[in-house]
């Protein structure tokens, strides 16, 4: 309000101070009333209020905690997805459907229909009739030598060198390609395909003959002395044919330092009546005495009938002989009889038996461990 004489009114001029003073008085009055109503000291009440305020904790920090358990469960499933139970054929239900595959059809006639069954069973599609084929695993062979890259890397071979297939990394007589086919280790000389798989029988079978003929029995006070003639040997003067004599229990030829490997085991004097050749009805006595000899190597016993030395070519057969051909590296052959031993790349083998079979032969070979292998031809 403005006075008539132009001076300001006192209340207008001091309005703010008057309002502040009224407010202070009202506050003091309120405190006094509160103190009187509670009956406590105002200073004590104020201090109690301040303490309560300081002791209060905010209910919210501003950052909420996160429950990580769902994420941890998801990580477990990611590392190891759960496997679905395989439903056997004919056991489908509302909760477990039967197994199905999708028919690919052909480029000319695509199908795409779902077929109940298993791809391993390769069923035919009931919609288009196409026989399903299982996908073949792609085998990588960078150098095209027939050896998969994965196999070559496993045994330290070069996947870009085709000559590895025909090389022999461990020197056991087999190429790397042969070791791959047999499933053996190409770096281990003691792990290789069977050597006998490369051994073949060469037909026909032959016979071996005694190295001498029995020519004469002589009775002596201690028993018998027998004479034998070896047409293939020379005597001390270089003449073809050598005569050996031996008593029972003695090795034939040992006394002459030409041992034959046969021991005289017995002698039996025999005579038979036969018609003289060219003279019908005239009978003569013929010496058919027998000498029993035993081969030292395997104990085989052979009976020899007395024979004229002039007929020494007619020696008694003693064994069936087979020729074996080893078709690996430098080809070699072995003439063997039962009991013979031979060597293949440092491995020892023994001939256990040789048999004639229809149109062929069968040879049983025994390895150092006593395991028997049968070779057959044809």
C-alpha positions as CSV (number, residue, x, y, z in Angstrom):
1,X,0.0,0.0,0.0
2,X,1.3,3.5,-0.8
3,X,0.4,6.4,1.5
4,X,-1.1,9.5,0.3
5,X,1.9,11.6,1.0
6,X,4.0,9.0,-1.1
7,X,5.8,7.3,1.9
8,X,5.6,3.5,2.3
9,X,3.6,2.0,5.1
10,X,5.7,0.4,8.0
11,X,4.2,-3.1,7.5
12,X,4.8,-3.0,3.9
13,X,8.4,-1.9,4.3
14,X,9.1,-4.5,7.0
15,X,6.9,-7.4,5.8
16,X,9.6,-10.0,5.4
17,X,11.1,-9.4,8.9
18,X,7.6,-9.5,10.5
19,X,6.8,-12.8,8.7
20,X,10.1,-14.4,9.8
21,X,9.5,-13.3,13.4
22,X,6.0,-14.7,13.4
23,X,7.3,-18.0,12.0
24,X,10.0,-18.3,14.6
25,X,7.5,-17.6,17.4
26,X,5.2,-20.3,16.0
27,X,8.0,-22.8,15.9
28,X,9.0,-22.2,19.5
29,X,5.4,-22.4,20.6
30,X,5.0,-25.7,18.8
31,X,8.2,-27.1,20.4
32,X,7.0,-25.9,23.8
33,X,3.6,-27.5,23.3
34,X,5.2,-30.8,22.2
35,X,7.6,-30.8,25.1
36,X,4.7,-30.1,27.5
37,X,2.6,-32.8,26.0
38,X,5.3,-35.5,26.2
39,X,6.7,-34.4,29.5
40,X,10.3,-34.8,28.2
41,X,13.1,-32.4,27.9
42,X,13.1,-30.8,24.5
43,X,16.9,-31.2,24.1
44,X,16.7,-34.9,25.0
45,X,13.8,-35.4,22.6
46,X,15.8,-33.8,19.8
47,X,18.8,-35.9,20.5
48,X,16.7,-39.1,20.5
49,X,15.2,-38.2,17.2
50,X,18.7,-37.5,15.7
51,X,19.9,-40.9,17.0
52,X,16.9,-42.7,15.5
53,X,17.6,-41.1,12.1
54,X,21.2,-42.1,12.1
55,X,20.4,-45.7,13.1
56,X,18.0,-46.1,10.2
57,X,19.3,-48.1,7.1
58,X,17.8,-47.5,3.7
59,X,15.7,-50.4,2.5
60,X,17.0,-50.1,-1.1
61,X,20.7,-49.9,-2.1
62,X,20.0,-48.9,-5.7
63,X,21.6,-52.2,-7.1
64,X,19.5,-55.4,-7.1
65,X,21.2,-58.9,-6.8
66,X,20.8,-61.3,-9.7
67,X,20.0,-65.1,-9.3
68,X,22.7,-66.8,-11.5
69,X,21.3,-70.4,-11.1
70,X,19.3,-70.4,-14.4
71,X,22.4,-69.3,-16.3
72,X,24.5,-72.0,-14.6
73,X,22.0,-74.7,-15.6
74,X,22.0,-73.4,-19.2
75,X,25.8,-73.7,-19.3
76,X,25.6,-77.3,-18.0
77,X,23.1,-78.2,-20.8
78,X,25.3,-76.5,-23.4
79,X,28.4,-78.5,-22.4
80,X,26.5,-81.8,-22.2
81,X,23.2,-81.8,-24.0
82,X,20.7,-84.4,-22.8
83,X,20.4,-87.5,-24.9
84,X,17.0,-88.5,-26.1
85,X,16.0,-92.1,-25.4
86,X,15.9,-94.2,-28.5
87,X,12.4,-95.5,-29.1
88,X,12.4,-99.1,-30.3
89,X,10.4,-99.9,-33.4
90,X,6.7,-100.4,-32.6
91,X,7.0,-98.8,-29.1
92,X,5.9,-95.3,-30.1
93,X,3.4,-93.5,-27.9
94,X,1.9,-90.1,-27.3
95,X,4.9,-88.9,-25.4
96,X,7.6,-90.7,-27.5
97,X,7.2,-90.8,-31.3
98,X,8.7,-93.5,-33.5
99,X,12.0,-93.0,-35.2
100,X,11.9,-91.5,-38.6
101,X,14.1,-90.5,-41.5
102,X,13.5,-88.2,-44.4
103,X,13.5,-89.7,-47.9
104,X,15.8,-87.6,-50.2
105,X,14.4,-89.0,-53.4
106,X,16.3,-88.2,-56.6
107,X,17.1,-85.0,-58.4
108,X,14.5,-85.9,-61.0
109,X,11.9,-87.0,-58.4
110,X,12.4,-85.4,-55.0
111,X,10.4,-86.8,-52.2
112,X,11.1,-85.4,-48.7
113,X,8.5,-87.6,-46.9
114,X,9.2,-88.9,-43.4
115,X,9.7,-92.7,-43.3
116,X,9.3,-94.6,-40.0
117,X,12.5,-96.6,-39.4
118,X,16.3,-96.4,-39.0
119,X,18.7,-95.4,-41.8
120,X,20.9,-98.3,-40.8
121,X,18.1,-100.7,-41.9
122,X,17.9,-98.8,-45.2
123,X,14.1,-99.1,-45.7
124,X,12.4,-98.4,-48.9
125,X,10.3,-95.3,-49.1
126,X,6.5,-96.3,-49.0
127,X,5.7,-93.1,-51.0
128,X,8.2,-93.2,-53.9
129,X,9.7,-96.7,-53.5
130,X,13.3,-95.5,-53.4
131,X,15.7,-97.7,-51.4
132,X,17.4,-95.5,-48.8
133,X,21.2,-95.4,-48.6
134,X,23.3,-94.7,-45.6
135,X,25.7,-91.8,-46.1
136,X,29.3,-92.9,-46.5
137,X,31.9,-91.3,-44.3
138,X,34.2,-89.1,-46.4
139,X,37.8,-90.4,-46.1
140,X,40.4,-87.7,-46.9
141,X,43.5,-88.9,-48.9
142,X,45.5,-85.9,-50.0
143,X,48.1,-87.8,-52.0
144,X,45.8,-90.4,-53.3
145,X,48.0,-93.3,-52.2
146,X,45.1,-95.3,-50.6
147,X,46.2,-94.4,-47.1
148,X,43.8,-92.1,-45.3
149,X,45.3,-88.9,-44.1
150,X,44.2,-89.6,-40.5
151,X,46.0,-92.9,-40.5
152,X,49.2,-91.4,-42.0
153,X,49.3,-88.7,-39.4
154,X,48.8,-91.2,-36.6
155,X,51.9,-93.1,-37.7
156,X,54.0,-90.1,-38.7
157,X,53.8,-90.5,-42.5
158,X,53.6,-87.7,-45.0
159,X,50.0,-87.1,-46.2
160,X,51.4,-85.4,-49.3
161,X,53.8,-88.2,-50.4
162,X,52.2,-91.0,-52.4
163,X,55.4,-93.1,-52.2
164,X,54.7,-93.8,-48.5
165,X,52.2,-96.5,-49.6
166,X,55.0,-98.7,-51.1
167,X,57.6,-97.9,-48.4
168,X,58.5,-100.2,-45.5
169,X,58.8,-97.9,-42.5
170,X,59.9,-100.6,-40.0
171,X,61.8,-102.9,-42.3
172,X,59.6,-106.0,-41.5
173,X,59.1,-106.9,-45.2
174,X,55.7,-105.4,-45.5
175,X,54.8,-102.1,-47.2
176,X,52.8,-99.4,-45.3
177,X,49.8,-100.2,-47.6
178,X,49.9,-103.8,-46.6
179,X,50.2,-102.9,-42.9
180,X,47.2,-100.6,-43.3
181,X,45.1,-103.3,-44.9
182,X,46.1,-105.8,-42.1
183,X,45.5,-103.2,-39.3
184,X,49.1,-103.5,-38.0
185,X,51.6,-100.8,-36.8
186,X,53.9,-99.7,-39.7
187,X,56.5,-98.5,-37.2
188,X,56.8,-101.7,-35.2
189,X,58.9,-104.4,-36.7
190,X,57.3,-107.0,-34.5
191,X,53.7,-106.0,-35.5
192,X,53.1,-107.1,-39.1
193,X,50.8,-109.2,-41.2
194,X,51.3,-113.0,-41.2
195,X,54.3,-114.0,-43.2
196,X,52.6,-117.3,-44.1
197,X,49.9,-115.3,-46.0
198,X,52.6,-114.8,-48.6
199,X,53.7,-118.5,-48.7
200,X,52.2,-120.6,-51.5
201,X,52.4,-124.3,-52.4
202,X,53.9,-125.1,-55.8
203,X,52.2,-128.1,-57.3
204,X,52.7,-131.0,-57.9
205,X,54.0,-132.6,-54.8
206,X,57.1,-134.7,-55.1
207,X,58.6,-137.6,-53.1
208,X,62.0,-137.7,-51.4
209,X,64.0,-141.0,-51.4
210,X,66.4,-142.7,-49.1
211,X,70.0,-141.6,-49.7
212,X,71.1,-145.2,-50.0
213,X,69.9,-148.7,-50.6
214,X,70.2,-151.8,-48.4
215,X,72.5,-154.3,-50.2
216,X,73.6,-157.0,-47.8
217,X,73.0,-158.4,-44.3
218,X,75.7,-160.4,-42.5
219,X,75.2,-162.2,-39.3
220,X,77.9,-161.6,-36.7
221,X,78.4,-162.9,-33.1
222,X,76.9,-159.7,-31.7
223,X,73.9,-159.6,-34.1
224,X,73.9,-158.2,-37.6
225,X,76.0,-156.1,-39.8
226,X,74.3,-154.5,-42.8
227,X,75.8,-152.9,-45.9
228,X,74.3,-149.9,-47.7
229,X,75.2,-148.3,-51.0
230,X,74.9,-144.5,-51.7
231,X,75.2,-143.9,-55.5
232,X,75.3,-140.1,-55.1
233,X,78.5,-140.1,-53.0
234,X,82.1,-140.8,-54.1
235,X,84.4,-143.2,-52.4
236,X,87.9,-142.3,-51.1
237,X,89.3,-142.8,-54.6
238,X,86.8,-140.4,-56.3
239,X,84.8,-143.2,-57.8
240,X,81.0,-142.7,-57.8
241,X,79.2,-144.8,-55.2
242,X,80.1,-145.4,-51.6
243,X,79.5,-148.4,-49.5
244,X,78.6,-148.0,-45.8
245,X,78.4,-150.7,-43.2
246,X,76.8,-150.4,-39.8
247,X,75.8,-152.6,-36.9
248,X,72.5,-152.3,-35.1
249,X,72.3,-149.1,-33.1
250,X,75.0,-147.3,-35.2
251,X,74.4,-144.3,-37.5
252,X,74.8,-145.3,-41.1
253,X,77.9,-143.6,-42.6
254,X,79.2,-142.3,-39.3
255,X,82.2,-144.6,-39.3
256,X,83.2,-143.2,-42.7
257,X,82.7,-139.7,-41.4
258,X,79.8,-139.3,-43.8
259,X,76.8,-139.5,-41.5
260,X,73.5,-139.9,-43.3
261,X,71.2,-139.1,-40.4
262,X,69.7,-142.6,-40.3
263,X,70.4,-145.2,-37.6
264,X,70.2,-149.0,-38.2
265,X,67.6,-150.3,-35.7
266,X,67.1,-153.9,-36.8
267,X,67.6,-156.6,-39.5
268,X,65.6,-159.6,-40.4
269,X,66.8,-162.3,-42.8
270,X,64.1,-163.5,-45.2
271,X,64.0,-165.7,-48.4
272,X,61.1,-166.3,-50.8
273,X,60.6,-168.7,-53.7
274,X,60.1,-167.0,-57.1
275,X,60.1,-168.2,-60.6
276,X,63.3,-167.5,-62.4
277,X,62.9,-165.0,-65.1
278,X,62.6,-166.6,-68.6
279,X,62.5,-170.1,-67.2
280,X,58.9,-171.1,-66.5
281,X,58.4,-173.5,-63.7
282,X,61.9,-173.1,-62.3
283,X,61.7,-171.7,-58.8
284,X,64.7,-170.1,-57.0
285,X,65.3,-168.7,-53.6
286,X,65.4,-164.9,-53.5
287,X,66.8,-162.9,-50.6
288,X,64.2,-160.3,-49.4
289,X,65.8,-159.5,-46.1
290,X,64.7,-156.3,-44.4
291,X,66.7,-153.6,-42.6
292,X,64.8,-151.2,-40.3
293,X,66.3,-147.7,-40.1
294,X,65.2,-144.7,-38.2
295,X,65.7,-141.0,-39.1
296,X,67.4,-139.2,-36.2
297,X,65.7,-135.9,-36.9
298,X,62.1,-136.9,-36.3
299,X,62.2,-140.7,-35.5
300,X,60.6,-141.7,-38.7
301,X,61.0,-145.5,-39.4
302,X,61.6,-146.9,-42.8
303,X,61.9,-150.5,-43.8
304,X,64.3,-151.3,-46.6
305,X,64.3,-154.5,-48.7
306,X,67.7,-155.8,-49.8
307,X,68.5,-154.5,-53.3
308,X,71.4,-155.2,-55.7
309,X,73.8,-152.2,-55.8
310,X,73.4,-152.2,-59.6
311,X,69.8,-151.2,-59.0
312,X,70.7,-148.4,-56.6
313,X,68.5,-145.9,-58.6
314,X,65.5,-147.7,-57.2
315,X,65.7,-146.1,-53.8
316,X,62.8,-146.3,-51.4
317,X,60.5,-143.3,-51.0
318,X,60.7,-141.8,-47.6
319,X,58.7,-138.5,-47.6
320,X,56.2,-136.5,-49.6
321,X,58.0,-133.3,-50.5
322,X,56.5,-129.9,-51.1
323,X,57.9,-126.8,-52.7
324,X,56.9,-123.6,-51.0
325,X,57.2,-120.2,-52.8
326,X,57.6,-117.0,-50.7
327,X,56.2,-114.2,-52.8
328,X,57.6,-111.1,-51.1
329,X,60.7,-109.0,-51.8
330,X,63.3,-111.2,-53.4
331,X,61.3,-114.3,-54.2
332,X,62.6,-117.6,-52.7
333,X,61.5,-121.2,-52.6
334,X,61.8,-123.9,-50.0
335,X,61.8,-127.7,-50.7
336,X,60.4,-129.2,-47.5
337,X,59.4,-132.5,-46.0
338,X,57.6,-133.2,-42.7
339,X,60.0,-132.0,-39.9
340,X,61.8,-129.5,-42.1
341,X,62.5,-126.1,-40.7
342,X,62.9,-122.8,-42.5
343,X,63.3,-119.1,-41.8
344,X,61.2,-116.1,-43.0
345,X,62.6,-112.7,-42.1
346,X,64.0,-114.0,-38.9
347,X,61.0,-116.0,-37.8
348,X,61.4,-119.8,-37.5
349,X,58.8,-122.2,-38.9
350,X,58.5,-126.1,-39.0
351,X,56.6,-128.3,-41.4
352,X,54.3,-130.4,-39.3
353,X,52.6,-132.4,-42.1
354,X,52.2,-132.6,-45.9
355,X,49.1,-134.3,-47.3
356,X,47.9,-135.0,-50.8
357,X,44.3,-134.0,-51.3
358,X,42.0,-134.2,-54.3
359,X,43.6,-132.1,-57.1
360,X,46.0,-130.4,-54.7
361,X,47.8,-130.5,-51.4
362,X,47.7,-129.3,-47.9
363,X,50.7,-128.3,-45.8
364,X,50.6,-127.7,-42.0
365,X,53.1,-125.2,-40.8
366,X,53.9,-124.6,-37.1
367,X,55.4,-121.4,-35.8
368,X,57.8,-120.9,-32.9
369,X,54.8,-120.5,-30.5
370,X,53.4,-123.9,-31.5
371,X,50.5,-122.4,-33.4
372,X,49.6,-124.3,-36.6
373,X,48.7,-122.7,-39.9
374,X,47.3,-124.6,-42.9
375,X,48.4,-123.8,-46.4
376,X,46.3,-125.3,-49.2
377,X,46.4,-125.5,-52.9
378,X,44.7,-124.9,-55.2
